[in-house]
Every structure is written in C-alpha cells, then in structure tokens.
Amino acid sequence: MNVLVTGGAGYIGSHTCVQLIEAGMTPIIFDNLYNAKSAVIDRIEKITSNRPVFVKGDVRDKQALVDVMTNHNVDAVIHFAGLKAVGESVEKPLEYYDNNVNGTLVLADAMREAGVKHIVFSSSATVYGDPASVPITESFPTSATNPYGRSNSWLKNV
Ligand SMILES: NC(=O)c1ccc[n+]([C@@H]2O[C@H](COP(=O)([O-])OP(=O)(O)OC[C@H]3O[C@@H](n4cnc5c(N)ncnc54)[C@H](O)[C@@H]3O)[C@@H](O)[C@H]2O)c1
C-alpha cells in the first residue's frame, strides 16, 4: 500500500514512516520542511535500509498534492502536516487557521480529485483542554488548552 504522509519529515510523521516501512508499506513523504530537516530522510533510510520518496511541498498547494498522489499511485493519506504550538497559535491565529484548517481542506479537495478515499487525521489531545482524568477517551468534552499555565481561568479574561 502506498501511503502519502503529509508532515512525514516531522516528529510523529517520521516515526510513522519507519513503522509503515517495517509493516511492508510504502510511505511517500510530503513536507514543506517548515519544522523539519531533510536529514530526517537519511535517518529513516539508516533505520530501515529503505529510502522513502520525499517531495518538498505545502499542503495548501492543491496541484502539488494531486501530482504526488497520481504519480505515486497513492492509496491512502496520513495527515500530520500542521502547526502545533499552543502558545504560538494564540499569537498567530490567522497563520494557524490557514495552515491547519485551510491546509486540511485543500488536502481533502486534492484527494477527491485524485480519487484517494482513505485518510487518517492526526488530531491532538489538546482539544480536550486540561482533562478531569486520564486516560482521555474520545467521549470527553472538548475544551481549550491554556497557553499560559494549567488553569482555564484565562478564558474568562480574554
Ligand atoms: N507531538 C505530539 O505529542 C502529538 C501528539 C498528538 C498529535 N499530534 C499532532 O500530530 C501532528 C504532527 O505533530 P508533530 O509533533 O510530529 O509536529 P512536527 O512539527 O514535528 O511535524 C509537523 C510536520 O509538518 C510539516 N508542515 C507543517 N505545515 C506544513 C504545510 N503547510 N505543508 C507541508 N508540511 C507542513 C512540518 O515541516 C513538520 O515536518 C500535529 O497535527 C500535532 O498536533 C502531535
């Protein structure tokens, strides 16, 4: 199975690529290297003796996504390409919405055009705020994470 891994040069994405290779699948890494280095591809090769295809590109670039999915006969997508720093997201909300929300919409549109129907989306436990207990389950109420500390009382002050 050929799996397009957006953000595949990042922390979770690169580890996922190693696991995919070890499970006999073929990851195709698509990453703009905003928060990663291309040396990650060398490390994946060193660990697995298998060098994944790497395409430098941005998930807001629909044509680049359609091209990579078509050229590599992609069967499924795992979507890790995103910005994830809670504090920075408060300082730069428009940039985060553009990268994360718009990027995901463009990816979905490109998948539709390329006929790719399977996606795993990497969300974040931060959507549950500070949970009342752990482990968190998907039925927990969503909330916000305080970028300044543990309590959510900051929400009342902004
Ligand atoms: N790190 C964690 O503990 C954790 C836990 C759960 C979920 N997640 C989620 O998994 C995803 C990846 O997290 P991570 O920790 O690996 O982050 P990361 O920053 O290491 O990886 C994200 C990768 O996406 C790339 N990227 C960002 N914007 C892009 C764009 N517009 N186009 C193409 N590539 C782009 C970056 O260059 C980077 O390589 C995030 O959505 C994060 O919220 C992370």
The ligand as an SDF file (V2000), in Angstrom:
LIG
                    3D

 44 48  0  0  0  0  0  0  0  0999 V2000
    3.8600   15.6280   19.2000 N   0  0  0  0  0  0  0  0  0  0  0  0
    2.8420   15.0890   19.8530 C   0  0  0  0  0  0  0  0  0  0  0  0
    2.9600   14.6490   21.0080 O   0  0  0  0  0  0  0  0  0  0  0  0
    1.4890   14.9730   19.1780 C   0  0  0  0  0  0  0  0  0  0  0  0
    0.5190   14.2180   19.7970 C   0  0  0  0  0  0  0  0  0  0  0  0
   -0.7190   14.0590   19.1770 C   0  0  0  0  0  0  0  0  0  0  0  0
   -0.9630   14.6720   17.9630 C   0  0  0  0  0  0  0  0  0  0  0  0
   -0.0170   15.4320   17.3740 N   0  0  0  0  0  0  0  0  0  0  0  0
   -0.3210   16.0530   16.0910 C   0  0  0  0  0  0  0  0  0  0  0  0
    0.4000   15.3980   15.0560 O   0  0  0  0  0  0  0  0  0  0  0  0
    0.7640   16.3630   14.0620 C   0  0  0  0  0  0  0  0  0  0  0  0
    2.2750   16.3660   13.8880 C   0  0  0  0  0  0  0  0  0  0  0  0
    2.8750   16.6590   15.1310 O   0  0  0  0  0  0  0  0  0  0  0  0
    4.4580   16.6060   15.3250 P   0  0  0  0  0  0  0  0  0  0  0  0
    4.6920   16.6420   16.7800 O   0  0  0  0  0  0  0  0  0  0  0  0
    5.0360   15.4880   14.5360 O   0  0  0  0  0  0  0  0  0  0  0  0
    4.8660   18.0260   14.7090 O   0  0  0  0  0  0  0  0  0  0  0  0
    6.1310   18.4140   13.8050 P   0  0  0  0  0  0  0  0  0  0  0  0
    6.1790   19.8920   13.7490 O   0  0  0  0  0  0  0  0  0  0  0  0
    7.3440   17.6780   14.2290 O   0  0  0  0  0  0  0  0  0  0  0  0
    5.6960   17.8310   12.3820 O   0  0  0  0  0  0  0  0  0  0  0  0
    4.8250   18.5160   11.5270 C   0  0  0  0  0  0  0  0  0  0  0  0
    5.4530   18.4900   10.1460 C   0  0  0  0  0  0  0  0  0  0  0  0
    4.5470   19.1230    9.2440 O   0  0  0  0  0  0  0  0  0  0  0  0
    5.3050   19.9680    8.3800 C   0  0  0  0  0  0  0  0  0  0  0  0
    4.3810   21.0030    7.9350 N   0  0  0  0  0  0  0  0  0  0  0  0
    3.7920   21.9890    8.6680 C   0  0  0  0  0  0  0  0  0  0  0  0
    2.9860   22.7290    7.9100 N   0  0  0  0  0  0  0  0  0  0  0  0
    3.0580   22.2050    6.6600 C   0  0  0  0  0  0  0  0  0  0  0  0
    2.4510   22.5420    5.4270 C   0  0  0  0  0  0  0  0  0  0  0  0
    1.6240   23.5940    5.3070 N   0  0  0  0  0  0  0  0  0  0  0  0
    2.7190   21.7900    4.3400 N   0  0  0  0  0  0  0  0  0  0  0  0
    3.5720   20.7270    4.4250 C   0  0  0  0  0  0  0  0  0  0  0  0
    4.1930   20.3760    5.5720 N   0  0  0  0  0  0  0  0  0  0  0  0
    3.9300   21.1100    6.6680 C   0  0  0  0  0  0  0  0  0  0  0  0
    6.4660   20.4810    9.2130 C   0  0  0  0  0  0  0  0  0  0  0  0
    7.5730   20.8780    8.4340 O   0  0  0  0  0  0  0  0  0  0  0  0
    6.7810   19.2500   10.0770 C   0  0  0  0  0  0  0  0  0  0  0  0
    7.7530   18.4210    9.4670 O   0  0  0  0  0  0  0  0  0  0  0  0
    0.2110   17.7170   14.5420 C   0  0  0  0  0  0  0  0  0  0  0  0
   -1.0580   17.9200   13.9570 O   0  0  0  0  0  0  0  0  0  0  0  0
    0.0620   17.5150   16.0430 C   0  0  0  0  0  0  0  0  0  0  0  0
   -0.9500   18.3230   16.5970 O   0  0  0  0  0  0  0  0  0  0  0  0
    1.2100   15.5850   17.9490 C   0  0  0  0  0  0  0  0  0  0  0  0
  1  2  1  0
  2  3  2  0
  2  4  1  0
  4  5  1  0
  4 44  2  0
  5  6  2  0
  6  7  1  0
  7  8  2  0
  8  9  1  0
  8 44  1  0
  9 10  1  0
  9 42  1  0
 10 11  1  0
 11 12  1  0
 11 40  1  0
 12 13  1  0
 13 14  1  0
 14 15  2  0
 14 16  1  0
 14 17  1  0
 17 18  1  0
 18 19  2  0
 18 20  1  0
 18 21  1  0
 21 22  1  0
 22 23  1  0
 23 24  1  0
 23 38  1  0
 24 25  1  0
 25 26  1  0
 25 36  1  0
 26 27  1  0
 26 35  1  0
 27 28  2  0
 28 29  1  0
 29 30  1  0
 29 35  2  0
 30 31  1  0
 30 32  2  0
 32 33  1  0
 33 34  2  0
 34 35  1  0
 36 37  1  0
 36 38  1  0
 38 39  1  0
 40 41  1  0
 40 42  1  0
 42 43  1  0
M  CHG  2   8   1  16  -1
M  END
$$$$
